[in-house]
Amino acid sequence: MNLHDIVDVADGDRGESFIGLAICNGAPRVTFPLGYSKAVPEDTLRADIRQLLSLLSIFEHRHSELWYSNAVVDESASVNDMDIPSYSLLIEDYLTYRELLNPKRDSFSNDQQRCIDWNRTIGCTQPVISQSNVVYLDVVARSRTSSENSLIELAHLAALRRSVDVLGWLYPPFALPVRSFIPDVSILIEEVRSVLSETFNDRKIRLLRAILSVLAESSTQYSSELSRYGVNKFDVVWEYMLDQFLGSPTVNKQVFYPRTSWNVNGEPPAYPSPLRPDTIMVHGDIVTILDAKYYRYGVTFDLSHLPGSADIGKQVIYGEFAKLHSPVSQSALFNAFLIPSNLYEQFDNWFSIIGFADASWIVNPQPHQRILCVLVDFRFLLNNYGRYRSECVEELAVAFSDMFERGS
């Protein structure tokens, strides 16, 4: 399979919204978000697909911080017809250890060449006293054996085969053990549940849960229907990625929320939901309010695809509020939109400041009243969003400062 042939990149023009993996009639198709470039070697593309699926798996966990983020999240945005994380776990674990789960059973004998079980030897045999020494002539030895066709091994194999059928194309080719008979899935599921209840090893618990999940959905025939794993709305994912990557881990974003109230007919005040900036980036005493915009401009470079007046006006409010009420000591306060793009082919950098937006009612705008527009390389962020990057925060903050010092 040529991976480049099954990969699409969203351009926002065809009305598509789904981002992720779709399998139709047994054929996989992957759609990347705005800003990705598939002009990479196949091994790199394979790694990027796995990274995208890992990112999208966050949306399966309704209690993750993402679901309490600034966006009002419609849970229908997540489409998870397949348990891709379990498929990946089973394949990657097998590639690492090359073994199936198989409970080891103890057997005992008098073979002195094997490992001696001293507890059983002392408890079950009579020692000989020789020159004040205690000598055990009939020792009990322990050996551990496994059954090649144990139910738990067959359950692991059945789930692994299923995983390879669905996702094996994303990994190097490898052979699976051959077994002549696999019992009914309901029998395997019952055995996995039984073993799971008696298991305390973390790796085995993860494996057993993955096996259980894969077997539970094994009646679905992906070859005869469309199954998808991903999201219909990527904007909240874009917000999440940028907040993980650039957002200050020590700043409480809620103190940057502009709030309003209604006072009507002498009744107690009513408080509408506050405005909520996406990300607060802090470098020393430089504070920047960042708003993630999953907009098409970074792909089309059409000015009509930039954020509109409502977005700009809201960002100006964030800046005004932060200037007056920010608890963070600041020598400079900046404001910026972040838009996905493909930069390395043109600029060999992960970001590019392309300009700024002004509000017509503000005369002689200060830096916090001028909204910068920054293109961010999607592929760079895909492979780096997982942890806060202080060096990238510094690089971006210094670029903002230099821009205003030069006179924007």
Secondary structure as UniProt FT lines:
FT   HELIX           3..6
FT   STRAND          7..9
FT   STRAND          19..24
FT   TURN            25..26
FT   STRAND          27..32
FT   TURN            34..35
FT   HELIX           42..56
FT   HELIX           57..60
FT   TURN            62..63
FT   HELIX           65..68
FT   HELIX           75..77
FT   STRAND          78..80
FT   HELIX           84..97
FT   STRAND          104..109
FT   TURN            112..113
FT   STRAND          115..116
FT   HELIX           118..124
FT   STRAND          128..130
FT   TURN            131..132
FT   STRAND          133..135
FT   STRAND          141..146
FT   TURN            148..149
FT   HELIX           151..167
FT   HELIX           168..170
FT   HELIX           185..196
FT   TURN            197..198
FT   HELIX           202..216
FT   TURN            217..219
FT   HELIX           222..224
FT   STRAND          226..231
FT   HELIX           235..246
FT   TURN            249..250
FT   HELIX           253..256
FT   TURN            265..266
FT   STRAND          279..283
FT   TURN            284..285
FT   STRAND          286..292
FT   HELIX           297..300
FT   HELIX           303..305
FT   HELIX           309..325
FT   STRAND          332..341
FT   TURN            344..347
FT   STRAND          351..357
FT   TURN            360..361
FT   HELIX           367..369
FT   STRAND          371..377
FT   HELIX           378..382
FT   TURN            383..386
FT   HELIX           390..406
//
